[in-house]
Amino acid sequence: MSSTGSNYGDIHRYEPARESTAAAVAIVLLTLVEIVFVALFTYGLVNGWGRSPLGNMYLGGILAVLFVDLAFILLLYRKEFLPDVMIVKKRRRKWEDLYIREDQVDGTSFAEDDPWESVKRAVYPYYKR
């Protein structure tokens, strides 16, 4: 389904998720592996494995495996179970990102201002404008 207009906020492309069974099984298996490593990490923390340098590296390795496993779970979930949606966004000009009004785009010249006022504004940014 794609809309004909390209107004701000319109959905330009919508593709439903594939929702494959293999991905669901893989997510369940990776979740079980995640639970095992969480239990192992918790057991290691409670029993003080982190007191020795080797135990500390072991706990760090378990924690790394936890986050890599979680990354794969989230990657599979995003790829297989979330729809692919493209929304039309309004492209803004660079000066709009800086919250500058259109009449302030070119800035102000240094020669027009009193030099003492410029020093005051540099020291205290909220000095009268």
Secondary structure as UniProt FT lines:
FT   TURN            8..9
FT   STRAND          11..15
FT   HELIX           21..46
FT   TURN            47..48
FT   HELIX           49..51
FT   HELIX           53..81
FT   STRAND          84..87
FT   HELIX           94..97
FT   TURN            98..99
FT   HELIX           102..104
FT   TURN            105..106
FT   TURN            110..112
FT   HELIX           115..123
FT   TURN            125..126
//
